[in-house]
């Protein structure tokens, strides 16, 4: 969301139905960019592990648990992808809502505590291999699209945009193959309608490369699959949204 500078502060933090006491947070004093100026939000709440917290600040979710504000040491997300949906998105603190997903959650252990990182068994798009012999990924609601490591990005672009000009013929999207990730032995499918962005009659890739050696499964993926972040058991679960 861009760079900024400021100082640490401490205050009660109120969310619907609960108040976190003595929460330390960063108070932004300067922001050279325009991320917050043109956004519908004016702050960020990190939900990852304390290992990557700046200045080792205790994250809000840790304090919710230790202060007895939630009944379970986990949280979950349902993202409503349709702007006209009657059911808005949900962040559930201390539990999950089984009415928002189909079947059972597929759980995989967190492979490294920091981000919500886990192992992917394999990945493919058509005949192109995205993830040979297994790879690593993180689930991140703060990433709008999907971010791929270099080899996975090249394989994806070979299928959707072989010319590499950043544009995709919108008339071909319906014939593009599904993107598939096998996680915990279960196949999770992302159709072309989700991994291609259409805006004002033009189509472009919704997967990018940002120099990481792991996948970042952002809102495109989480919008399709209800996601439970189980901190107490150091695992993450996915299931198709209802």
C-alpha positions in Angstrom: 0.0 0.0 0.0 3.0 2.3 -0.3 5.6 3.7 2.1 5.0 5.9 5.1 6.7 7.1 8.3 5.5 7.8 11.7 5.7 6.7 15.3 4.3 4.0 17.6 1.2 4.8 19.8 -0.9 2.9 22.3 -4.7 3.0 22.8 -7.8 0.9 23.0 -8.8 -0.5 19.6 -12.5 -1.0 19.1 -14.0 -3.4 16.7 -17.7 -4.4 16.5 -18.4 -6.3 19.7 -15.0 -6.0 21.3 -12.3 -3.6 22.6 -8.6 -4.5 22.6 -6.9 -2.9 25.5 -3.4 -1.3 25.3 -2.9 -2.1 21.6 0.3 -0.7 20.1 0.0 0.5 16.6 1.8 2.7 14.1 0.5 6.2 13.7 1.4 7.5 10.2 2.7 11.1 10.1 3.9 11.2 6.5 2.9 9.3 3.4 4.7 10.3 0.2 2.3 8.2 -1.9 -1.4 8.5 -2.6 -2.6 5.0 -1.6 -4.7 6.2 1.3 -5.7 9.4 -0.3 -7.7 7.7 -3.0 -8.8 4.6 -1.1 -12.0 3.9 0.8 -9.9 3.0 3.9 -7.4 4.9 6.0 -5.5 2.1 7.7 -4.2 -1.5 7.6 -4.6 -4.2 10.3 -2.0 -6.9 9.9 -3.2 -10.5 10.6 0.0 -12.4 10.1 2.3 -13.8 12.7 4.3 -11.7 15.1 7.6 -12.9 13.6 7.2 -10.3 10.9 5.8 -7.5 13.0 7.8 -4.2 12.9 9.5 -3.5 16.2 8.1 -6.8 17.5 4.8 -5.1 18.2 2.1 -7.6 19.3 -0.5 -7.8 16.6 -4.2 -7.1 17.4 -5.3 -10.7 16.9 -2.7 -12.0 19.5 -4.2 -9.5 22.0 -7.7 -10.5 21.2 -6.8 -14.1 22.2 -4.7 -13.3 25.3 -7.3 -10.8 26.6 -10.1 -13.5 26.2 -12.1 -11.5 23.6 -12.5 -14.5 21.3 -13.4 -18.2 21.9 -11.0 -19.8 19.4 -7.5 -18.8 18.3 -8.5 -18.5 14.6 -10.1 -16.2 12.1 -11.6 -16.6 8.7 -12.5 -14.6 5.6 -15.3 -14.7 3.1 -14.9 -12.2 0.3 -17.9 -11.3 -1.8 -16.6 -10.8 -5.3 -19.8 -9.5 -6.9 -20.4 -5.8 -6.3 -24.2 -6.5 -6.4 -24.1 -9.4 -4.0 -26.7 -9.2 -1.3 -24.3 -11.0 1.0 -21.3 -8.8 1.9 -17.9 -10.0 2.8 -17.1 -11.2 6.3 -14.1 -11.4 8.6 -15.0 -13.7 11.5 -12.8 -13.4 14.6 -12.6 -16.5 16.7 -14.4 -18.9 14.3 -15.7 -19.8 10.9 -19.2 -19.7 9.2 -19.9 -23.1 7.6 -22.9 -21.6 5.8 -20.5 -19.6 3.6 -18.6 -22.6 2.2 -19.3 -25.9 0.6 -18.3 -29.3 2.1 -15.3 -29.4 4.5 -12.2 -27.3 4.8 -9.0 -28.7 3.4 -6.3 -28.0 5.9 -2.5 -27.7 5.3 0.1 -26.9 8.0 1.8 -23.5 8.0 5.3 -24.2 6.7 6.9 -21.1 8.0 5.4 -18.8 10.6 5.6 -15.2 9.4 3.3 -14.8 6.6 0.5 -17.5 6.2 2.8 -19.7 4.2 2.1 -23.3 3.2 3.1 -26.0 0.7 1.4 -26.4 -2.7 1.7 -29.9 -4.1 1.5 -28.9 -7.7 0.2 -26.3 -10.1 -0.7 -26.1 -13.8 -2.5 -24.2 -16.5 -3.4 -26.4 -19.4 -0.2 -28.3 -20.3 2.0 -25.7 -18.7 3.5 -26.7 -15.3 3.4 -23.8 -12.8 4.8 -25.6 -9.8 7.2 -28.5 -10.5 7.7 -30.9 -7.5 5.9 -28.7 -5.1 6.3 -25.0 -4.2 5.4 -22.5 -1.5 2.6 -20.0 -1.3 1.1 -17.5 1.1 -2.6 -16.6 1.4 -3.0 -12.8 1.7 -6.2 -10.8 1.8 -4.0 -7.7 1.3 -3.0 -8.7 -2.2 -5.7 -8.0 -4.8 -4.6 -10.4 -7.5 -2.2 -13.4 -7.7 1.5 -13.1 -7.6 3.7 -15.8 -9.1 7.4 -16.7 -8.9 9.3 -16.2 -12.1 9.0 -19.7 -13.6 5.3 -19.9 -12.8 4.7 -16.4 -14.2 6.5 -17.3 -17.5 4.4 -20.5 -17.8 1.2 -18.5 -17.2 2.1 -15.9 -19.7 3.0 -18.5 -22.3 -0.7 -19.5 -22.2 -2.6 -16.3 -21.9 -0.3 -13.7 -23.4 2.5 -15.3 -25.5 3.3 -11.9 -27.2 4.0 -10.4 -23.8 2.4 -7.1 -24.6 0.2 -7.1 -21.5 -3.1 -7.5 -23.5 -5.3 -10.5 -24.0 -7.9 -10.9 -26.7 -11.2 -10.8 -24.7 -12.9 -13.1 -27.2 -10.4 -15.9 -26.3 -10.9 -15.8 -22.5 -13.7 -18.3 -22.5 -11.5 -20.9 -24.3 -8.5 -20.5 -22.0 -7.7 -23.4 -19.6 -8.3 -23.4 -15.9 -5.5 -22.6 -13.5 -5.2 -25.4 -11.0 -3.4 -25.7 -7.6 -3.3 -29.0 -5.7 -3.2 -28.1 -2.0 -3.4 -30.8 0.7 -4.3 -33.3 -2.0 -7.3 -31.3 -3.1 -7.5 -29.5 -6.5 -8.5 -25.8 -6.3 -9.5 -24.3 -9.7 -9.3 -20.7 -10.8 -11.1 -20.2 -14.1 -9.9 -17.8 -16.8 -12.8 -15.4 -16.0 -10.9 -14.8 -12.7 -7.3 -14.8 -13.7 -7.9 -12.3 -16.5 -9.0 -8.8 -15.8 -11.6 -7.1 -18.1 -12.0 -3.3 -17.9 -13.5 -1.0 -20.5 -13.5 -3.8 -23.1 -9.8 -4.6 -22.7 -8.4 -7.7 -21.0 -5.1 -8.1 -19.3 -3.4 -10.7 -17.0 -4.4 -10.8 -13.4 -1.2 -12.7 -12.3 2.0 -10.7 -11.9 5.6 -11.2 -11.0 7.1 -9.2 -8.1 10.4 -10.9 -7.5 9.2 -13.4 -4.9 10.2 -17.1 -5.0 6.7 -18.1 -3.7 3.1 -17.7 -4.9 0.8 -15.1 -3.3 -2.8 -16.2 -3.5 -4.7 -13.0 -3.0 -8.3 -11.9 -3.3 -8.8 -13.6 -6.6 -8.2 -17.0 -4.9 -9.7 -16.2 -1.5 -12.8 -14.8 -3.3 -13.3 -18.3 -4.7 -12.3 -20.2 -1.6 -13.4 -19.5 2.0 -10.2 -19.3 4.0 -9.7 -20.1 7.7 -6.5 -19.0 9.4 -6.0 -21.3 12.4 -3.2 -19.7 14.5 -3.7 -22.1 17.4 -3.0 -25.2 15.3 -0.6 -23.4 12.9 -2.7 -24.4 9.8 -4.8 -22.9 7.1 -8.0 -24.2 5.6 -9.7 -23.7 2.2 -13.2 -24.6 0.9 -15.2 -23.5 -2.1 -17.5 -20.6 -1.3 -21.2 -21.3 -1.1 
